[in-house]
């Protein structure tokens, strides 16, 4: 297998229990562009040596406002998770890219050097908002490299 890029997809449960995925993600970082979604986002945080924590109520359903910190744009997202990456625990490796406007929790990050980024919400969700479809374009451009 020689993929052009790797998508770490969503899934249920506590990310700390998926030890094989954390281990494999550590090995893959820096070899190919990686885009993490939901559980994939949490696994990336743990693969960078960070921590996750359980949210008091979790985020579930549609129409959750998330701010893209690079553009200032508020995107309407679909969500289904109970855990969050503690962005302070990956300081120096990743920077915060998205913030949940309901409770201020971390919703996205990007590695400071490697072609690796992730979001906590579901840009692939459908039917539903398409506000975050641009993330897939960004990933494709990351794979293709400078034109």
Secondary structure, 3 states (H helix, E strand, C coil): CCCCEEEECCCCCCHHHCHHHHHHHHHHECCEEEEEECHHHHHHHHHCCCEEEEEEEEEEEEEEEEEECCCCCEEEEEEEEEEEEEHHHHCCCEEEEEEECCCCCEEEEEECCCCEEEECCCCCCCCCCCCCCHHHHHHHHHHHCCC
